[in-house]
Amino acid sequence: MFAHARRWFLSGSCMVFALSGMPSHSQADEGMYLFNDVPRELLREKYDFEPSEEWLQHLQLSSVRFNSGGSGSFVSSNGLVLTNHHVASETLAKLSTEDRNLIEDGFLAKDFEEELKAPDLELNQLISIEDVTDRINKQITAGDDAEEAAKQRRAAIATIEKESLDQTGLRSDVVTLFGGAKYHLYRYKKYTDVRLVWAPETAAAFFGGDADNFEYPRYNLDATLMRVYEDGKPAKLEHFLKWNSEPAKEGDLVFVSGHPGRTQRIFTVEALEYLRDKRLPSVLDLLRRKEILLQQYGLEGKEAARRGRDELFGIQNARKAYTGMLAGLQDPQTFVAKRGRQDRLLAELKKSDENASLADAWAEVAAIQTEKAELLDQSVSLRSELFQIALRIVLLAEEDRKPNAERLPAYTESGRESLLAQLLSPAPIYDDLEMVKLADEVALLLENRGPEDTIVQEVLAGRSPKQVASDLVTKTKVKDVEFRQSLVDGGLDAVLASDDPMLRLARVIAPEYRRIDEISEQLSEREKQAYADITQATTMIEGTGGYPDATFTLRLAFGVISGYEERGERVDPTTNFAGAFTHSKEHEGQEDFDLPESWMNAKENIALDTQLNFVCTADIIGGNSGSPVVDRDGTLVGLIFDGNIQSLTSDYLYTDVQSRAVSVSGVAIPEALRSIYRAEGLADQLGN
């Protein structure tokens, strides 16, 4: 369940680095390619296929990004969007109530009027890509002064994004590629009126639970349908994916169009060692702590379990994913090829007096890892929804006093509409859950920074962490959307004048948050410069080609439907509905393997030989969840929802020996809609 892992990892801390970069030359079906730089020659030579510009443009415009973390696709002319149940689960949780648990029980709208509007969901459709590298680089005149260079780069990016927004009205994001060697401007059409149409029960979508997560064979219907609206009516779409009525077959060439969150394949040996020895162990310690916290909260009752379920699932999923990643880095063989290649590059550089200075980039990256390690336990970004809202309101008010080019990236004009949609979301916030989370965050702050720390002393003010959380949550008005709106409208004067306790806490935290963020930005700037030199050296020695590390922007991956060998046994590439019932029977008495009542009641109506899941060799990572899988004709044959356990090293290396992307088969979705959920009309809309 890649989307949840990515979402949790990127939340909270400002100290998560996600640089882009150039990997080693592609092998097998490795590659997350830019839509404006598809490897046509490779596809032609290996698969006798060359995508036309029309084919690529149609697939690009049929693909969407979920701002909650994940991917999707348009699948009908009247606005239907296909994604995963686990990508949609955040929205399902926000639309649920004590009397209506959409995550567990599922949902089906019988007509347009019954479709439920998501409170704060934004979908992005990529319209165009423009190379702005030269324009940005001309503005960076600070040389080795990382602080000034970061400011210049931030200003150049903010100016380009604002100009594009003003000229086109489209969301405009400058994306760093190849470790800072290139910058592309991505323009998106935003859909903010998104409504829930259908979701199966969790028992079907996450059949097998944590035991089967990141495993294969799988038997999951991890799919959900939403619909985008414009002017209060279902959107009329020109670009959407047709539906293939035939099951995928072993050996078929397939393509994945999605938004991989981040990879670290350009990382040097020293950067990977930092991940192995410092960063990932720290993240896993935090995940285990939060998992226990939410498990204990859920034991308070059925309603508590419902309220904490989505976040707990995300944390459990992330914990399993990062455990696999760390295990891969702890295998000495992981570093053999990486170190060998790095040593060869450095040896080649030393042969040339003219280019020898580029070797300094590797030493610079190594030095930066030590500095990043010093920041690991300094975070003050408390992971509480109410606090995060308060902090962002304070930062917004402060940043609004600055020229747009000098603001923090998240607070520039180009992203303002999306930011306000999040800040002013009417999604429910539960006091009891907030108290539990905030108390633990304050306790963690005390543990990491010590009782003598001035910020800790200001936060505690003679109280225990539980007392702090109780006082803040019960007395704050930040949970009131109208109050938030008044602060946004009133600006810095209103924010400073407010005696709201959560805002007071945010004002206490904000200066330290900014200090850490500034250090992080400087480290990031130095890394960008170093990796740009590494990219230059790599290109000079090994030639051009390849693809940048993932950046949660649209990419094209490809591969074939293929089984693999595991423990000396053949793993078939496809499963079917019959296998789901058999799998359930084999695990009788284990709740996670109980198929929902709707499936049991409809068993005689289901064509049990219908393909349910399949695996392929396409290169995916977190963020690809919900990506459409299409064939040579561009018709939909599947829906990415996971990778197998062998794919968890894909953050930093790819191999197609056993690594596989796992999909819901395209033929499974209409079969389930018709035979299980009695939604024939909805099934008829797919691909039409």
Secondary structure, DSSP 8 states (H G I E B T S, - for coil): -HHHHHHHHHSS-TT--------SS--TT---EETTS--HHHHHHHHS----HHHHHHHHHHEEEETTTEEEEE-STT-EEEE-HHHHHHHHHHH-BTTB-HHHH-EE-SSGGG-EE-SS--EEEEEEEEE-HHHHHTT---TT-HHHHHHHHHHHHHHHHHHHHHHH-SEEEEEEEGGGTEEEEEEEEEE--EEEEEE--HHHHTTTHHHHTT-SS------EEEEEEETTEE---S----B--S---TT-EEEEEE------TT--HHHHHHIIIIIHHHHHHHHHHHHHHHHHHHTT-HHHHHHHHHHHHHHHHHHHHHHHHHHHHHSHHHHHHHHHHHHHHHHHHHT-TTTGGGGHHHHHHHHHHHHHHHHTT-------HHHHHHHHHHHHHHHTTS-GGGS-GGGSGGGHHHHHHHHT------HHHHHHHHHHHHHHHHHHH-TT-HHHHHHHTT--HHHHHHHHHHH--TT-HHHHHHHHHHHHHHHHH---HHHHHHHHHHHHHHHHHHHHHHHHHHHHHHHHHHHHHHHHHH-S-------SS-EEEEEEB--EEETTEEE-SEEEHHHHHHHHHHTTT-GGG---HHHHHHGGGS-TTSEEEEEE-----TT-TT-EEE-TTS-EEEEEEEE-GGGGGTTT---TTT--EEEEETTHHHHHHHHTS--HHHHHHTT-
